[in-house]
């Protein structure tokens, strides 16, 4: 994938409400405008990388891009699981992510338990791969410390035409 690493950011919005409740694996969701602006060569599947909420610390993450076949979604989404325990939800905050690598294609599962096991395996793979020097250095990229990471830069009530992404070349 030529577009990796891929940098983007946007406001965290409410998703389907399944991450924490059903899976025990909370996810942060981007607005449709961020999803719609993904480069064509970033296919659906599971990715790993780095994430930062607001002006906070940078943590490892895994992201599902696609339609989540187990749930038969009709809307494409980008669901980020930041590998960190947060004290509270961060809806409305700006989430900055860099997609570093690809783990696997999205697929359906025979049971909720099988889906949860696959997600946990993806998390472990992401943790290992992000320790590689070529991936670890992106944790310190200036993208995470740029002033655009401040939520005050984004409009309080973005219109559908407002782009909240920073594409490659931040």
N, C-alpha and C positions, 0 to 999 in steps of 0.2 A: 504494500500500500504506500503509494508515493506521498500521501498526505500526512503520514506519521513522522515525527510527532505532530499532533494536532492540538492547537490551543483554542479554548473557547471559554466564555463565561456568560452567566445570565442569572436572573433571579430564580430562587427556589420557589416552586409552586406546588400545590397539593397534587398528588398523583392519584393512583387507584386506591390507595389506603390499604395495600396488602403487605408491603415490606415489613413493617414492624409487627402488625397484628397477626397475619397468617404465617409469615416466614420467620419472624424473629430476627430479620436482617433489614434494618431500616435503610431506605433509599431516599435520595434527594432527586427531584425531577425538574427538568428545564421546561420553559415555555415552548410551545410548538414552533415559534420562530427560530429558536436555536436548533431544534431537530431538523427543520426544513432547510437550514443552511449548511448541513453537513456536505462535505465534498462527495461526489459520486463514487469515488473509489473506497470510501469508508463504508463497508458493507455491514449488514446486520450481524450481530454476534456479541461475544463477550470480550471486553478489552480491559487492560490494566493501565494504571498511570498514577498521577499525583493530583491532589485536590486541596483546595483552601477555601474556607468559609470566611467571607468578609476579609478582614486584615489579619486573620488568625494564622495559626501554624499550618504547615503543609504536611499532609498525611498521604499514605498509600491509599489507593482506591481501586475498585473494579466497577465496570460499567456495562450494563446491558443496553444494546441499541437494537431496536426492532419491535416486533409485535408480540413478544412473549407467548409463544405457541401453546404453552400449557393452559393459559387463560384465554386463548383465542381472541386477543385484543384486535380491534379494528383500527386502532390509531397507533402509529409508530411513536415510540418514546425513547428517551435517553434516561435511564435510571442509574444513578451513581450511589454506590455503597462506599462511604468513606470509612476506612478501617481505623476507627477511633470511636470511643464511647463519649458522646456528647451529653451534657446534662439536660438539655432541652432541645425542642425542635427549632429549626432555623428557617422557617418559611419567611419569604420576603428578603432574606439575605442574598448577597451575591456569591455564587459558587463559581470559582475559577478552576478549570481542570486542564490537564494536558494528557491526552491519550498517547501512550508510549508504545504499546504493543497489543497484539491480538492473541487471545487464548483459544477460542473455538467458535464455531457457528452456533446460532441459537437453534434450539430443538425442543420438542415437546417431551414430556415425561409421563410415565404410567401412573405416578402417584406424587402427592405433595412431598412425601418423605424423600423420594428420588430427586426431586427438584432441589430441595434444601441441601441434600448431600452434594449435588453438583455445584451449587453456589458456594458451599464451604470449600470444596476442592478448588474452585476458581480463585477464591480468596487466598488459599495457601499458595497456589501457583503464582499469583500476583506478588505476594510478599517475597517469594524467592527471586523472581525475575527482576523486581525493582531494586534488589541489592547489587545487581550487576553494575559495574562502574559507569557504563555508557547510559544506563537508565537512571541511576542514582543522581548523576550530575544535574538532571532536569529538575530535581526537587528545589535546587537553588536558582532556577532561572528567574531573571528579572521580571518576567510576566507576573509572578506571584507578589512582587513588591511594588509594581507600577501603581501610579495614582489612580488608574482606571479601575483598580480593584476595590475602590471605595464605592459603597452603595449610593453615596450622595451624587455620584456622577450620572447615575441612571435616573430617568424620570420616575417620580413616585407612582404614577399611574401610566405605564407605557401603553402607547397605542399599538394596534396590530402592525402598523407599518414601521414601528421603531425597532431597529435591529439592536439586540443586546449581546451581540457576539463580537469577539475579536478573533478573526481568523488567523491562520498562519501568517507570521510576519508581525506579530504583536509589536 
